[in-house]
Amino acid sequence: MKCQPTPKKLTEAGLYFVSLILLTLSVVNGFSQGENYEFERIKIGDVKNIICGMDLAPDGQKLAISSVKSFPLYIFDWSKRELVNKYEVGDWYAGSSVKYSSGGKYILVQQLFYIDWAPNKDKEVNFKVIEASSGKVVKSFEKIHAATFSPDEGFVVTITAGEVAFWNLQSGNKDRSFFVPGATNAIAITPDGKQIAVSHRPDAAELKTDPKFSKNKKALKIALNYKQQVSMYNAATFSKESTVNELYDIIYRLEYSPDGRTLFCLNIPHLKAQTALERITYINTIDAATGNALRKGFTSRAIYEPDFKLSHNGKLFGLVSQNTRFPELHIYDFETGILMKRFELATRLLEKHDDELIVGEMRTSFVFLPDDNTVLLTMGNHLVMWEINLNE
């Protein structure tokens, strides 16, 4: 886990992450740039604009694909190479991220920005809930901090101004809500719908009971100004069950693994608390059952909030990162945290065709296909299908 060093020495967690970063960079630099990539270009109809978001439907066939400059949301069958539909939703110049509900009935579309992180304030984002079969806008939200589907597809759960609210997707009305003091930018629900994780600012009174802060005013000030925490709540009673025993950088995304055992926490240091020479994103892991921070974590050098996903069998962890110029996808063994493969989206690797648009500083999204040996990546205005082939 990434932990702010105290003025006197690095914590055990801090030392772990320093070594993790050095190991990751050395492994990445050790990979041959001439690695034998097995890939295929896939054209999406007559799409000419840059793709920025993608998610795979629960049926394993259809993709929801979004693009920049206020263009439509596309529904694409990757196995048939067929454009199924396109929906006029959202009018967001930088595009949107997309996420299917658990059963594929709805798609959550989130507004993106060219600068998608705010170091000094909570981000305010627009969302739309789309009916996947028709493209109908079921519910719209403006200037909220985060939104996610309930596992039963009956609600969208949002967080804004400290209020966690359940919005009924049939009636469009707010069904119930509760408040989290100091709530910030991220919310997640376990696949069984029993637990809700919320990011929030530390409580000064609680921190002062901790000896390492009560006796160190400078460390306390850093924690209160630049750090955040995660707490778990009972989804039925709204009672707090636990607070994770770790302070994180500014949290922008929380997400449970499909089995509900691991909570991923994406966090980025505040500019004034950044110790590295470049912006680094940390994806920490939390034991969802106990609420304890785990030692396993991953880092990304992506210039945007990076896409990350577990494979369907839970054995591989994919994370978008960045080299000196181009985005690249890293594939890790999730159990050990070892980097297994990487795919660099470079113009010198994928030569441009007449009908293809390739952009160096693009936002990359990806999905694992059902076989867990193949991924689809966005690149410019088309997709790339990459066979991972871990045995080679």
N, C-alpha and C positions, 0 to 999 in steps of 0.2 A: 504493500500500500504506500501511496505517496503521503509523506508526513512532513510538515514544516519543521526544519531543524530548530532546536532551541539555540539560544546564543552561545552555549558552552560546547555542545557536541551534537552530532547526528544521533537520532534514535535508531533502534534496531531496524524499524521499518524504513527509515530514510536510507540507511546503509544498504538495505536489500534492494531498494529501487535504484540507487546509484549503480550497483553492480548489474542489475537487470538491464539498465539502459546501455551500459558499456558492452554487455554480452550481446544484446540485440544488434547494436551497431556493428560489432565485429563480425557477427554471423552474416548480416546483410552484406557487408562489404566483401565478405569471403565468397559469396555466390558469384559464379561466372556470368558475365553479361551475355555470353553466347549460349546460354542454357537452351536445350531443345524444347521449344514450346509446341504443344499440340493444341492448335486453336483454329477457330472458324469464325469468319465475319458473318454477321446476320443483319440483313437490312430489314427495317420496320416500315413496310409499305413505301410511301413517298415522303417520309419524314425527313425534313431538311434542317430542322432546328436542333440545338444541342440538348441531349437528354440529361436530366439531373437527378431523377428519383425513380426507384423501381422496387416492386415487391411481388413475390410469388403467391398466387392464390392457394388456399388449402388443397385444391384439387391437383396441384402440382403441374398444371398445364398453362393456365392463363397468367399473364403478367400485367400489372398496372404500371404504366410508364408515364412519367411526367417530363416536361421540358421547359426551357426558359422562354422569356419574352411573351408570356401570356398565351402560349399555344395550348391545344387541348390535352386532356388526359387520355392516353391510349390504352386499349385493352388488346393484348397481343398473345396469340397462341404460339409458344415457342417451338413446340414439337411439329406443328403443321406449317410453321413459318407464315402465319396468316394474321393479318390485322383484323380483329373481330369487331371493334367499335372505337369510336372516339367521342369524348364528352367535353362540352364547353363549360368548364368549371374553373373558377378562380380567375383573377386578372392580375397575376403577380409576375412582375418582370423578371425576377431572379428564379422563378419556378417554385416547385414544391417538392416535399418529400411525401411518400405514399405508404400506407400500411393497411393491409386487409384485417378485418375482424376475424375471430377464431374460426367461424364457419364460412367465411367468404361472402357473407350477405352485404357487408358495407366496406367502404374504403375511406380511411381518414386521410385527408389531404392537408398538409401543413405548409404554410407560407415559408419560403426561404428568403434569405437576404445575402447579398454579396459579402457583407461583413456580418456573420451570423452569431457573434458573441459580443456581449457588452460587459466590460470589466467593472463598471461602476454602478450598474443598476440591473434589476431583473428584466429579462427580455419580455416583450409583449408581442404575441404572434396571433395571426388569424388562422382559423381552421374551418374546414368544411367536411361534413359527413355525407358521402355519396352512396346511393344505392347502386351496388355493383352491376346489377342486371339492366338498369335503365339509365343510369347517369343522373337521376333525380337528386337534387340537393335536399337532404333530409333535415339537416340542421347546420347553421352557421354560427361561428363564434368569432368575436373581434376582441383583440388586445387581451388575450388571456395568456397565462404562463405555460400551461401544458395541458394535454388531453390524451386520453387513452380509452379503448373499448373495455367494457366489462366482458368477462369470458362467455357469458350467455348471450351476448350481442343485444341485450336489452337496453343498455345504457352507454352513454359516453360520460366518462368521469373527468372533470376539469379542475384546475386549480388556478385561482387568481385572488389577489388581495387576502391571502391566508385561508380562503374558503375552498374546501374540497366538496364539489357538488356532483350529484348523480342526475343526469339529464335523460329522461325517458325518450327513446327514439321513436316510439309510437305516437305519443302525444306532443312531444317537443318541449314538455314542461320539466322544471326542476322538481325531482321527486323527494330528495332529502340532501342534507349537507352537514358538514361539521367544520370546525376551524382548527388550524394548526398555527400556533404563534410563530411568527417569523418565517413562514413558508416561502420557498423561493421558486425554482424553475423546473422541477422534475417530480413526476408521479408514476407509479407502476402498480399493477395488481397481479397477484399470483394467478396461475392458470386455473386453480380451483375456486378463485373468487373470494377467498377467506381473509386475505391479508392485503393491506395497502401500504406501500412505501412512499414516503414524502421527504423531499429535501427541505432543509430549513437552516436558519442561522443559529449559532450556538446561544444558549441561555447564559447570560453573564453570571447569575447567581449560582448555577450549577458548576460552571467552570471554576469559580472561586473556591469551591470545596475540594478541588483537585490540587494537591500539594505543588505540582509542577507549574501551576498557574497562580495559585494564591501567593506564592513567594517570588514570583517573577512577573512584574507588571508589564514588561516589554513583551514577553511571550503571550500574556493575556490579551494585550492590545492587538497583536498580530492575529490571534485566533478570532477575536471578535470582529475585526475589520475584514479579514481576508479568507476566513475558513467557513465551512458549512458542515452540517451533519445530516444523517439519515435516520428517521424513526419509522417503526412499523406499527400499524394500527389494525385493530380488528375491524373487518369490513361490515360486520353485522351490528356491533355495539359502538364502534368508533373509539373504543378505549385504546390508549397507547399500550402496546405490548413490550416494546423495547426500543432503545436508541443504540445504534451501532457504536462500538467502542473505538471510534476513530474520527479524527478531524480531516476533512477533505478540502481540496481546492474548490473553486466555484463549480457547482454541479449543474450540468446541462441535460443529462439524460439518465433515467433509471429504467432498467428492464430486467424482468425475471427470465430465467432460462425456461424452455418449454416444460421441463419436469418440475419447475418451481423450487428447485433446491438451491440455486445460485441467483443472487441479485447482482447485476452489473451496474457499476456506477461510473459514468463518464464525467470527468472533471478536468478543468483547465485552470492553471494558476492565474490569479489576478496579476496584472502587469507589474504592480508594485511589490508583489511577493514572488515574482518569477526569478528563479535562481539560474536557469539555463540561459544560454545565449540566444536560443530560438524558442518559439512556441512549441510546447510539447503537450499532447493530450494524454491523460492517464485513464485507463479502464481498469478499475479495481473490482475485486470480487468480494461478496459478502455471503455468509452462510444464512440463508433465509430462515431456517428453522430456529437458530440460536440468536441471530442478530449480531454475530461476531464477525469482525473483519478478517478476511483470509489473506494469506501471504501472496497468493497468486495474483499477478496483474500483468497488463500489457501496455505498451506505449505506442503512440503514433506521432508522426511529424507532419500530418496533413494540415493544409492551410485552412480547411473548413472543419466543422465537426465531423469526424470520420464515421462512415458506415461500419458497423460490425455485426456479425451474426455467428451463431452456432450452426454446425451441420445438423441435419435431421437426426442422425444417430448420436449426436452429442459428443463425438470424438474429435472434431476439428473446430477451430475457432478462426474465423476470417476477419481481418481488420485492414481497412484502407489506410495507407501511409503515403509518404512522399519522399523521393530522393532529392537531389539538388534542383531538379527541374520538373520531373514528371510524377504523377500519381502512380502508386503501385499497390497491389493486393498481397498481403502477407497471410500465409496459412500456417497455423500453429497446431501442434498436438495439444488439445485442451487440458488433458490430465497433467502433462509435464510442463507445459508452457514453452516447449522448444519450437523454434521456427523451423518449419519443414520445407516450405516452398514460397516463392514470390513470383509475381507476374508484373512486369514493368510495362506501363502503357506509354511507350515512347514512339514518336513518329519514325525513328530509324528502325524500330522493330516491326511496326505495322505500317507498311507503305500505303499511302493515301491513294484511293481510287477516285475516279472522276465524280462519282455521286456521293462521296463520303467526306464528312467534315471532321477534322481532328484538331483539337485545341489542347495546348500544353497545360494550362492552369484550369483544368475542368474539375467539376465536382463528380466524383466517382461513386456509383452505387453498384451493389452486386447481390446475387442470390445463389445459394447452393441448390442444385437440381436434385431431384429425389434419389439419384444413385449415390450421392455424396462423394462422387469422384469427379464431378464436373461443376463448374461455376459459370454463370453468365455475368459479364461486366458491361457497364455502360462505357462507351468511348465515342465522344463527339456525337454524331447523329445516328449511330448504329450500336449493335451489341457485339461482344466478343464471347464466344463459347470456348472455355479453356478446360482441357482434361488435366487434372492435377497429377495423376499417375505417381502416387507416393512411393510405389515400389521401384521406380526407376532412379 
